[in-house]
Amino acid sequence: MTLLADILTYNQTFVANKEYEAYKATKVPAKKAVLVTCMDTRLQDLSTKALGFNNGDLKVVKNAGAMITHPYGSTMRSILVGIYALGAEEIIIMGHKDCGMGSLNVDEVMTSMQERGIKPEIFEWLQYSGIEVTDFLKGFDDVYENVQKSIEMIYNHPLFDNNVPVHGLVIDPHTGELELIHDGYKTLS
């Protein structure tokens, strides 16, 4: 059986047994916060449970490395929508130790792309179009600096309400232990 078939079979039982009732929530986050974190599988539940959040408490935005790489990209748009359309009053940027984006070998990724059929000419065409694939795929050297850089990008965004605190955390994906990188309340005072 394929993964998709497993998903659809499971879902039929999930709906028939009304298991969804345990996850009912509103569109507005109960704790009025947006969490930006990594898509790492170890953080699927840990990223919220280690912070004391339950389903419906906050908006969760996940991407590779919990990185805000562009001020007008989808992550920043999600933060702004969270504030202005969904009532979020705080932002949490949470990176993690042992992150794959901290040790990502872009050359290996590009080689893997080629092995799966992406022609080298595509990289050249993209570069000619102004997109440097190595920069696009690049991770970071230091998770703490990455969190701080994302916080600064948020605070410097022309559409951001600077009365919203932005907190920075780093989580250990093995234990859930948090390190405070930036206390957004101190920035407001």
DRENDO-1510 file (C-alpha; in Angstrom, 1 decimal, always signed):
<recs>
REC; n; res; u; v; w
REC; 1; MET; +0.0; +0.0; +0.0 .
REC; 2; THR; +1.3; +3.5; -0.8 .
REC; 3; LEU; +1.6; +6.3; +1.8 .
REC; 4; LEU; -1.3; +8.2; +0.2 .
REC; 5; ALA; -3.5; +5.1; +0.4 .
REC; 6; ASP; -2.5; +4.7; +4.1 .
REC; 7; ILE; -3.4; +8.3; +4.7 .
REC; 8; LEU; -6.8; +8.1; +3.0 .
REC; 9; THR; -7.7; +4.8; +4.8 .
REC; 10; TYR; -6.7; +6.2; +8.2 .
REC; 11; ASN; -8.6; +9.4; +7.5 .
REC; 12; GLN; -11.9; +7.5; +6.9 .
REC; 13; THR; -11.6; +5.9; +10.3 .
REC; 14; PHE; -10.6; +9.2; +11.9 .
REC; 15; VAL; -13.6; +11.0; +10.5 .
REC; 16; ALA; -16.0; +8.1; +11.2 .
REC; 17; ASN; -14.9; +7.9; +14.8 .
REC; 18; LYS; -15.1; +11.7; +15.2 .
REC; 19; GLU; -11.5; +11.9; +16.4 .
REC; 20; TYR; -11.4; +15.4; +15.0 .
REC; 21; GLU; -13.4; +16.7; +17.9 .
REC; 22; ALA; -10.3; +16.6; +20.1 .
REC; 23; TYR; -8.7; +19.2; +17.8 .
REC; 24; LYS; -11.5; +21.8; +17.5 .
REC; 25; ALA; -10.2; +25.3; +17.6 .
REC; 26; THR; -11.0; +28.7; +16.1 .
REC; 27; LYS; -9.0; +30.5; +13.4 .
REC; 28; VAL; -7.8; +33.0; +15.9 .
REC; 29; PRO; -4.9; +31.7; +18.1 .
REC; 30; ALA; -6.0; +31.4; +21.7 .
REC; 31; LYS; -2.6; +32.6; +23.1 .
REC; 32; LYS; -2.5; +35.3; +20.4 .
REC; 33; ALA; +1.0; +34.3; +19.1 .
REC; 34; VAL; +2.7; +33.1; +16.0 .
REC; 35; LEU; +5.5; +30.6; +16.3 .
REC; 36; VAL; +8.1; +30.3; +13.5 .
REC; 37; THR; +10.1; +27.1; +13.8 .
REC; 38; CYS; +11.9; +24.5; +11.7 .
REC; 39; MET; +10.2; +21.7; +9.8 .
REC; 40; ASP; +12.6; +19.2; +11.5 .
REC; 41; THR; +10.7; +16.0; +12.2 .
REC; 42; ARG; +11.9; +16.0; +15.8 .
REC; 43; LEU; +10.0; +19.2; +16.3 .
REC; 44; GLN; +6.6; +18.1; +14.9 .
REC; 45; ASP; +5.0; +18.0; +18.4 .
REC; 46; LEU; +8.0; +19.0; +20.5 .
REC; 47; SER; +8.0; +22.6; +19.2 .
REC; 48; THR; +4.7; +23.3; +20.8 .
REC; 49; LYS; +4.5; +20.9; +23.7 .
REC; 50; ALA; +7.9; +22.0; +25.2 .
REC; 51; LEU; +6.5; +25.6; +25.2 .
REC; 52; GLY; +3.3; +24.6; +26.9 .
REC; 53; PHE; +1.0; +25.1; +23.9 .
REC; 54; ASN; -1.9; +23.0; +22.8 .
REC; 55; ASN; -3.9; +22.8; +19.5 .
REC; 56; GLY; -5.4; +26.1; +18.7 .
REC; 57; ASP; -3.2; +28.2; +21.0 .
REC; 58; LEU; -1.0; +29.7; +18.3 .
REC; 59; LYS; -0.3; +29.9; +14.6 .
REC; 60; VAL; +2.7; +27.8; +13.6 .
REC; 61; VAL; +4.8; +28.6; +10.6 .
REC; 62; LYS; +7.4; +25.9; +9.7 .
REC; 63; ASN; +10.2; +26.0; +7.1 .
REC; 64; ALA; +13.7; +24.7; +6.6 .
REC; 65; GLY; +15.8; +26.2; +9.4 .
REC; 66; ALA; +13.1; +28.6; +10.8 .
REC; 67; MET; +14.7; +31.1; +8.5 .
REC; 68; ILE; +13.2; +34.3; +7.3 .
REC; 69; THR; +15.2; +34.7; +4.1 .
REC; 70; HIS; +13.3; +37.5; +2.4 .
REC; 71; PRO; +11.3; +40.4; +3.8 .
REC; 72; TYR; +8.6; +39.8; +1.2 .
REC; 73; GLY; +8.6; +36.0; +1.3 .
REC; 74; SER; +5.9; +33.6; +2.5 .
REC; 75; THR; +7.2; +33.4; +6.1 .
REC; 76; MET; +7.1; +37.2; +6.6 .
REC; 77; ARG; +3.7; +37.3; +4.9 .
REC; 78; SER; +2.4; +34.6; +7.4 .
REC; 79; ILE; +3.7; +36.7; +10.3 .
REC; 80; LEU; +1.9; +39.8; +9.1 .
REC; 81; VAL; -1.3; +38.0; +8.4 .
REC; 82; GLY; -1.1; +36.4; +11.8 .
REC; 83; ILE; -0.9; +39.9; +13.4 .
REC; 84; TYR; -3.3; +41.9; +11.2 .
REC; 85; ALA; -5.9; +39.3; +10.2 .
REC; 86; LEU; -5.8; +36.7; +13.0 .
REC; 87; GLY; -5.1; +38.7; +16.2 .
REC; 88; ALA; -1.6; +37.6; +17.1 .
REC; 89; GLU; +0.0; +39.9; +19.6 .
REC; 90; GLU; +3.4; +38.2; +19.9 .
REC; 91; ILE; +5.9; +36.5; +17.6 .
REC; 92; ILE; +8.3; +33.7; +18.6 .
REC; 93; ILE; +11.2; +32.7; +16.4 .
REC; 94; MET; +12.5; +29.4; +17.5 .
REC; 95; GLY; +15.5; +27.7; +15.9 .
REC; 96; HIS; +17.0; +24.5; +17.2 .
REC; 97; LYS; +20.3; +22.8; +17.9 .
REC; 98; ASP; +21.6; +20.2; +15.4 .
REC; 99; CYS; +19.6; +21.8; +12.6 .
REC; 100; GLY; +20.2; +20.4; +9.1 .
REC; 101; MET; +20.2; +23.9; +7.7 .
REC; 102; GLY; +23.2; +24.7; +9.9 .
REC; 103; SER; +25.3; +22.0; +8.1 .
REC; 104; LEU; +23.6; +21.9; +4.7 .
REC; 105; ASN; +26.1; +21.2; +1.9 .
REC; 106; VAL; +24.6; +23.0; -1.0 .
REC; 107; ASP; +26.9; +21.3; -3.5 .
REC; 108; GLU; +25.6; +17.9; -2.4 .
REC; 109; VAL; +22.0; +19.1; -2.7 .
REC; 110; MET; +22.6; +20.4; -6.2 .
REC; 111; THR; +24.3; +17.1; -7.1 .
REC; 112; SER; +21.3; +15.2; -5.8 .
REC; 113; MET; +19.1; +17.5; -7.9 .
REC; 114; GLN; +21.1; +16.5; -11.0 .
REC; 115; GLU; +21.0; +12.8; -10.1 .
REC; 116; ARG; +17.2; +13.2; -10.0 .
REC; 117; GLY; +17.0; +14.8; -13.4 .
REC; 118; ILE; +17.6; +18.5; -13.0 .
REC; 119; LYS; +19.9; +19.5; -15.9 .
REC; 120; PRO; +22.9; +21.7; -15.1 .
REC; 121; GLU; +21.6; +24.1; -17.7 .
REC; 122; ILE; +18.7; +24.9; -15.4 .
REC; 123; PHE; +21.2; +26.3; -12.8 .
REC; 124; GLU; +22.8; +28.4; -15.5 .
REC; 125; TRP; +19.4; +29.7; -16.7 .
REC; 126; LEU; +18.4; +30.6; -13.2 .
REC; 127; GLN; +21.7; +32.4; -12.6 .
REC; 128; TYR; +21.2; +34.3; -15.9 .
REC; 129; SER; +17.7; +35.2; -14.6 .
REC; 130; GLY; +19.2; +36.6; -11.4 .
REC; 131; ILE; +18.7; +33.6; -9.1 .
REC; 132; GLU; +21.8; +32.2; -7.6 .
REC; 133; VAL; +20.8; +28.7; -6.6 .
REC; 134; THR; +23.6; +28.3; -4.1 .
REC; 135; ASP; +22.4; +31.4; -2.3 .
REC; 136; PHE; +18.8; +30.3; -2.6 .
REC; 137; LEU; +19.6; +26.9; -0.9 .
REC; 138; LYS; +22.1; +28.2; +1.6 .
REC; 139; GLY; +21.5; +27.5; +5.2 .
REC; 140; PHE; +23.3; +29.2; +8.1 .
REC; 141; ASP; +26.5; +28.9; +10.1 .
REC; 142; ASP; +25.1; +29.6; +13.6 .
REC; 143; VAL; +21.6; +29.0; +14.8 .
REC; 144; TYR; +21.8; +31.8; +17.4 .
REC; 145; GLU; +22.8; +34.3; +14.7 .
REC; 146; ASN; +20.1; +32.9; +12.4 .
REC; 147; VAL; +17.4; +33.6; +15.0 .
REC; 148; GLN; +18.7; +37.1; +15.7 .
REC; 149; LYS; +18.9; +37.9; +12.0 .
REC; 150; SER; +15.2; +36.8; +11.5 .
REC; 151; ILE; +14.2; +39.0; +14.5 .
REC; 152; GLU; +16.0; +42.0; +13.0 .
REC; 153; MET; +14.3; +41.4; +9.6 .
REC; 154; ILE; +10.9; +41.4; +11.3 .
REC; 155; TYR; +11.5; +44.6; +13.4 .
REC; 156; ASN; +12.9; +46.4; +10.3 .
REC; 157; HIS; +10.0; +45.4; +8.0 .
REC; 158; PRO; +8.0; +48.5; +7.0 .
REC; 159; LEU; +4.7; +46.7; +7.5 .
REC; 160; PHE; +5.5; +45.4; +10.9 .
REC; 161; ASP; +3.8; +46.9; +14.0 .
REC; 162; ASN; +6.8; +47.5; +16.3 .
REC; 163; ASN; +4.5; +47.3; +19.3 .
REC; 164; VAL; +4.4; +43.5; +18.9 .
REC; 165; PRO; +7.2; +41.8; +20.8 .
REC; 166; VAL; +9.3; +39.3; +18.9 .
REC; 167; HIS; +11.0; +36.7; +21.0 .
REC; 168; GLY; +13.9; +34.5; +20.0 .
REC; 169; LEU; +14.5; +30.9; +21.3 .
REC; 170; VAL; +16.7; +28.0; +20.5 .
REC; 171; ILE; +15.3; +24.5; +21.4 .
REC; 172; ASP; +17.3; +21.3; +22.0 .
REC; 173; PRO; +15.5; +18.7; +19.7 .
REC; 174; HIS; +16.5; +15.9; +22.1 .
REC; 175; THR; +15.3; +17.3; +25.4 .
REC; 176; GLY; +13.0; +20.3; +24.6 .
REC; 177; GLU; +15.2; +22.6; +26.7 .
REC; 178; LEU; +14.9; +26.2; +25.6 .
REC; 179; GLU; +17.5; +28.9; +25.5 .
REC; 180; LEU; +16.3; +32.5; +25.4 .
REC; 181; ILE; +18.1; +34.5; +22.6 .
REC; 182; HIS; +15.9; +37.6; +22.7 .
REC; 183; ASP; +13.2; +38.9; +25.1 .
REC; 184; GLY; +10.8; +40.9; +22.9 .
REC; 185; TYR; +9.3; +42.6; +25.9 .
REC; 186; LYS; +12.7; +44.3; +26.6 .
REC; 187; THR; +12.7; +45.8; +23.1 .
REC; 188; LEU; +9.3; +47.4; +23.8 .
REC; 189; SER; +10.4; +49.0; +27.0 .
</recs>
